[in-house]
Amino acid sequence: MEKNQFRLADVILSVICVVFVAEAAAPVASIGNSQYFWWIFMILAFLLPYGLIAAELGTAYAGDGGLYDWIHAAYPNGKWAARASWYYWINFPLWMASLAVMCPELITFITGRSLGTFGSLVVELLFIWIVTLVACYPVCDSIIILNVSAVIKIVLALLVGGLGVWYISRYGFVNDMSARTFLPSFDLNSLSYISVIIFNFLGFEVVCTYANNMSDPKKQIPQSIVTGGIVIAAIYLFSAFGIGAAVDVREISVDSGLIDAVSLILGGSGGVLVGVVALLFLVTLFGNMISWSMGVNSTAALAADHNDMPRVFAKRWAKNDMPVGAAVTSGVVASCVCVLGVLIEMASPDSSLFWSFFALNLVMLLLSYLPVFPAFLKLRREDAKTPRPFRVPGSDTALKWIAYVPMVLIVISIIFTAVPLSFDAETLASFLPITIGSILSVAIGEVLIALRGKNARS
């Protein structure tokens, strides 16, 4: 397939496929009605400014590197671009492993049969390596997968929201809907899930890495970010209302929450509709990983070309110039994480592997975005000569607010996700694996960056 195959509609659907994360809705729903405050607050304080910044940087510095391009342009002689590319890349195999862990349970919903430990591991590895294989081909070859996945995500969100409206029209609200319940909750459990809302809004820069497959990226990127952002915000709020109004949030698990919501709304039955929802949900997981893998692998390969990542990430397939080194390495790491997960589950059957892997990937991904916001301000101030087809409006003071508010929210989210703020046994058991995993991931990145810098100088 030739390049420049993406129409505006394709780019908008790609934004929805990349950014809208159906599996992340359940953890947020578990905090109750205060989720609505946090959704609206984060839309205004994070999604809007982050989307505007991504639109400006993505059109001014269009290329395959995404946020790496932006940070490297602002800090060409520092290590921040290298760190961001490492955090950005390592989050992906961790995320892929967390979704792979969900696949056996979804197949059980679909078929009614439990797979067992060995069968579950086989399914997890198949998921990982199918995604890895598809990621070795250009994004325009997968345009149908991305579009179908985006449409299915919208259908699932509308289905959950619609079922919620239907339920309350017949039976009334399940949860307490008094005004006080809508006030923001600041307990540690609620605040630890705020990072999931931010995670739900990340990914606009991935679509920017598709620029070479667009017919007019300088127009399509800002148009798709604005349109896609509005659609994503609307369907998040609608599906959140459906779950929060019709489902006792205490009964929703963090790993199969969407399926649980449909099942509980329908009276707890595991009928055909639940199986269909599980199948569609499974398809969206493939779409999520395929869309992100192409952006993440391109970013890692470009960083390796600049000696900011291990050389294996720079290896490309001569047939189509795709970054197979980064893709295969992701597959290997994700597979090892799943095998480790089986060993953990055998030792501790009650552990939530999905949330442990997902929270760790969440922390690393959030870390990768921290340098983007000061980079935006620095480039606007010191690189005015670069044409900007789209510019974030506002005075210098307004631009600082637009940049630093999302940055502060990311820092707060990382703290509440990865740092145990109380020291009882239950909290430590929940947080310490994430804390230790985050420290190890950062430390490994520092070692690799130091080694690459040493090799580049020699």
KAMO-V201934 format. One record per pair of residues at least 4 apart in sequence whose C-alpha atoms are under 6 Angstrom apart, sorted by the first residue. I is the first residue (numbers start at 1). J is the second residue. If there is no record, write none. Layout:
BEGIN
i | j
I | J
I | J
END
This chain:
BEGIN
i | j
3 | 213
4 | 213
4 | 214
4 | 215
5 | 213
6 | 10
6 | 213
6 | 214
8 | 220
12 | 224
12 | 228
13 | 147
13 | 150
14 | 146
15 | 19
15 | 228
16 | 20
16 | 150
16 | 228
17 | 150
18 | 203
18 | 288
18 | 291
19 | 201
19 | 202
19 | 203
21 | 200
26 | 254
26 | 257
27 | 254
28 | 193
30 | 249
31 | 190
33 | 181
33 | 182
34 | 182
34 | 183
34 | 184
34 | 185
35 | 39
37 | 41
38 | 42
41 | 45
42 | 46
43 | 47
44 | 48
46 | 50
46 | 406
47 | 51
49 | 402
52 | 392
54 | 58
55 | 222
56 | 390
56 | 391
57 | 61
58 | 62
58 | 208
59 | 218
60 | 388
63 | 209
64 | 209
64 | 298
65 | 69
65 | 298
65 | 299
65 | 302
66 | 205
66 | 209
68 | 72
68 | 81
69 | 73
71 | 75
71 | 81
71 | 375
72 | 76
72 | 81
74 | 375
74 | 379
82 | 308
84 | 88
84 | 368
85 | 89
86 | 90
87 | 364
87 | 368
88 | 365
88 | 368
89 | 296
91 | 361
91 | 364
91 | 365
92 | 96
93 | 330
93 | 334
94 | 357
94 | 361
95 | 358
95 | 361
97 | 334
97 | 338
98 | 354
98 | 357
98 | 358
100 | 124
104 | 120
106 | 278
107 | 111
108 | 112
108 | 113
108 | 114
109 | 275
110 | 275
115 | 119
115 | 120
116 | 120
126 | 130
129 | 133
131 | 290
132 | 327
132 | 331
135 | 294
136 | 322
136 | 324
144 | 148
145 | 149
146 | 287
149 | 284
149 | 287
155 | 159
157 | 239
158 | 162
159 | 163
160 | 239
160 | 242
161 | 238
161 | 239
161 | 242
164 | 242
164 | 246
167 | 171
168 | 172
168 | 173
173 | 245
173 | 246
174 | 246
192 | 416
192 | 417
195 | 413
206 | 295
209 | 295
211 | 217
216 | 220
217 | 221
220 | 224
224 | 228
225 | 229
228 | 232
235 | 239
236 | 240
240 | 244
241 | 245
243 | 247
252 | 257
252 | 260
253 | 257
255 | 354
257 | 261
260 | 264
263 | 268
263 | 269
264 | 268
270 | 274
277 | 281
286 | 290
289 | 293
293 | 297
297 | 326
297 | 327
301 | 313
301 | 314
303 | 308
303 | 309
304 | 308
304 | 309
304 | 310
304 | 311
304 | 313
304 | 314
305 | 314
307 | 452
312 | 325
313 | 325
313 | 326
315 | 323
315 | 325
316 | 321
316 | 322
316 | 323
316 | 324
317 | 321
317 | 322
317 | 324
324 | 328
344 | 348
345 | 349
354 | 358
355 | 359
358 | 362
360 | 434
363 | 414
370 | 407
373 | 403
378 | 382
379 | 383
380 | 384
394 | 398
400 | 404
401 | 405
414 | 418
415 | 419
418 | 434
418 | 435
420 | 431
423 | 428
428 | 432
432 | 436
433 | 437
434 | 438
END
